[in-house]
Amino acid sequence: MTRQLYIDGPAKAVSEPALLSADAAAAWLGLSRSSVFRLVREGRLRACRPLKELRFRTSDLAAFVSSLEPVGQEQGPEIKPGVGR
């Protein structure tokens, strides 16, 4: 669905909805729907409830992704391939 957005000038087409459903948020994050609900319960992912169901802003989803720590970046002993076998 395309919306018209008016910000200091002519209308610009916006192809992304303002709020995403739990299913759409799960697809956006590449997670299961139950994982999305668990992250909300744990307070790690922000959601809003405009009516009865949870909705997610893409900016909140992006902030969650940005807050994740990369795996494998810990400072540990250097491992050289083929050494110590």
Beta strands, then each sheet from edge to edge (+ up, - down):
strand 1: 3-5
strand 2: 12-14
sheet 1: 1+ 2-
end
